[in-house]
Amino acid sequence: MLPLFSSFNLKGIPVKNRVIMPPMVCFGYAGDDGFVTRRNLHHYRERAEGGAGIIVTEAACIRKEGRTANSQLGIWSDDHIEGLSHIPEIVKSYGAVSLIQLHHAGLIAPESVTEQPVAPSLNPNYPNARSLTVEEIHGLRDDFIRAAVRAQQAGFDGVQLHGAHGYLLSQFASTFYNRREDDYGTILKNRMRLACEIIDGIREACGESMLLTYRMGANSPTLADGIAIAHLLEQKPIDMLDVSHGGSMVTLPRPPKGFDYNWICYSGTVIRQEVGIPVGVVNEIRTPERANYLIENNLADFVNLGRPILADPHWVSKAQHHEEMIVACLNCRPRCKWYTDSAHCPALQIRMKKELY
Ligand SMILES: Cc1cc2nc3c(=O)[nH]c(=O)nc-3n(C[C@H](O)[C@H](O)[C@H](O)COP(=O)(O)O)c2cc1C
């Protein structure tokens, strides 16, 4: 058996293989109220059936005005719990571990969501945004914790905090966005204070057994900052680091010559060597061979396959059992069609044609 398909003991919870389906918002599936729809459930059923060891449900917003899109899932109200509960029910019925990502867009919440986004500090590129008071930061912290409690009540095995991609928590982490001069700005410990308070609060409210993972930005804004963030986070009661990018594309780490993965995935492998907790890597991994190489060579504990699993929900089982060809993601440019309308994903068209014959 390939190492990619070996099991992993994640804090006593068995994970059947090393593949994570990372969080990916299904734009247009939910309505403005953020309630889970039948389309969402069908989406997760197909992909849970497809064999990933961990399925991280797409970014669910802890506040309505913190969304990144109007069709994002909500977890800002107790009313969301019932609808959300069907996702872990389905995912777990296929033997996968079920997490949900908790999110707030901060500075980059679009105008369609809020007229005045909130941010760690003022930013000339976002003239409508205002900076948060300390009292408001505490309110956001408490909302993240409340959202985690809802996730637990809904039956998820755990939550992933969205600390990457230039959203609220990565805005706080990075000197690129955070120009505060109080206890939530300047030195690293202060910039990570909100994330750490959320982590401690979730542990206290949800207990030891719930999984808690953190998606961080490796370049925050440099890889050296990312490594420092990883060292700080490994001291906290989290169970896995998932390493993606930090949103700002100003300083990009360079993989060494001959390392055939992009800088985001490379950064994850660097951080994996630095910390003593499990690490998941991501971005353009794409094929079973490339995914397996990372696990086999101890460069990662888990690999995230995002667009490949959007393109072919059964990517993992096909890779494992070689029964059928994987329908590959065609790497649409300038952007993946799932950001606008998943029905236009060319891989979906190929799958539908295959089913007709
Ligand atoms: C349509 C779409 C939605 C996404 N939504 C999220 C999200 O909700 N949270 C997140 O952390 N990343 C999100 N991502 C990023 C993916 O999780 C992943 O990091 C990215 O697609 C790179 O991995 P890949 O090359 O395997 O696709 C999204 C990506 C896509 C294509």
The ligand as an SDF file (V2000), in Angstrom:
LIG
                    3D

 31 33  0  0  0  0  0  0  0  0999 V2000
  -13.6910   27.4580   -5.3550 C   0  0  0  0  0  0  0  0  0  0  0  0
  -12.6970   27.5120   -4.2520 C   0  0  0  0  0  0  0  0  0  0  0  0
  -13.0970   27.8820   -2.9760 C   0  0  0  0  0  0  0  0  0  0  0  0
  -12.1720   27.9430   -1.9290 C   0  0  0  0  0  0  0  0  0  0  0  0
  -12.6120   28.2430   -0.6600 N   0  0  0  0  0  0  0  0  0  0  0  0
  -11.7360   28.1880    0.3700 C   0  0  0  0  0  0  0  0  0  0  0  0
  -12.1880   28.2980    1.7030 C   0  0  0  0  0  0  0  0  0  0  0  0
  -13.3760   28.3480    1.9930 O   0  0  0  0  0  0  0  0  0  0  0  0
  -11.2470   28.3120    2.6880 N   0  0  0  0  0  0  0  0  0  0  0  0
   -9.8980   28.1470    2.4330 C   0  0  0  0  0  0  0  0  0  0  0  0
   -9.1000   28.1520    3.3600 O   0  0  0  0  0  0  0  0  0  0  0  0
   -9.4660   27.9750    1.1750 N   0  0  0  0  0  0  0  0  0  0  0  0
  -10.3370   27.9590    0.1540 C   0  0  0  0  0  0  0  0  0  0  0  0
   -9.9070   27.6860   -1.1170 N   0  0  0  0  0  0  0  0  0  0  0  0
   -8.4880   27.2940   -1.3280 C   0  0  0  0  0  0  0  0  0  0  0  0
   -8.3530   25.7500   -1.2710 C   0  0  0  0  0  0  0  0  0  0  0  0
   -8.6700   25.2490   -0.0020 O   0  0  0  0  0  0  0  0  0  0  0  0
   -6.9330   25.3140   -1.6490 C   0  0  0  0  0  0  0  0  0  0  0  0
   -6.0450   25.8240   -0.6990 O   0  0  0  0  0  0  0  0  0  0  0  0
   -6.5480   25.7980   -3.0410 C   0  0  0  0  0  0  0  0  0  0  0  0
   -7.5490   25.4590   -3.9850 O   0  0  0  0  0  0  0  0  0  0  0  0
   -5.2020   25.2100   -3.4930 C   0  0  0  0  0  0  0  0  0  0  0  0
   -5.2290   23.8090   -3.4830 O   0  0  0  0  0  0  0  0  0  0  0  0
   -5.4070   22.9660   -4.8690 P   0  0  0  0  0  0  0  0  0  0  0  0
   -4.3030   23.3780   -5.7960 O   0  0  0  0  0  0  0  0  0  0  0  0
   -5.3080   21.5250   -4.4420 O   0  0  0  0  0  0  0  0  0  0  0  0
   -6.7480   23.3280   -5.4210 O   0  0  0  0  0  0  0  0  0  0  0  0
  -10.8150   27.6340   -2.1750 C   0  0  0  0  0  0  0  0  0  0  0  0
  -10.4190   27.2430   -3.4580 C   0  0  0  0  0  0  0  0  0  0  0  0
  -11.3420   27.1630   -4.4890 C   0  0  0  0  0  0  0  0  0  0  0  0
  -10.8900   26.6930   -5.8470 C   0  0  0  0  0  0  0  0  0  0  0  0
  1  2  1  0
  2  3  1  0
  2 30  2  0
  3  4  2  0
  4  5  1  0
  4 28  1  0
  5  6  2  0
  6  7  1  0
  6 13  1  0
  7  8  2  0
  7  9  1  0
  9 10  1  0
 10 11  2  0
 10 12  1  0
 12 13  2  0
 13 14  1  0
 14 15  1  0
 14 28  1  0
 15 16  1  0
 16 17  1  0
 16 18  1  0
 18 19  1  0
 18 20  1  0
 20 21  1  0
 20 22  1  0
 22 23  1  0
 23 24  1  0
 24 25  2  0
 24 26  1  0
 24 27  1  0
 28 29  2  0
 29 30  1  0
 30 31  1  0
M  END
$$$$
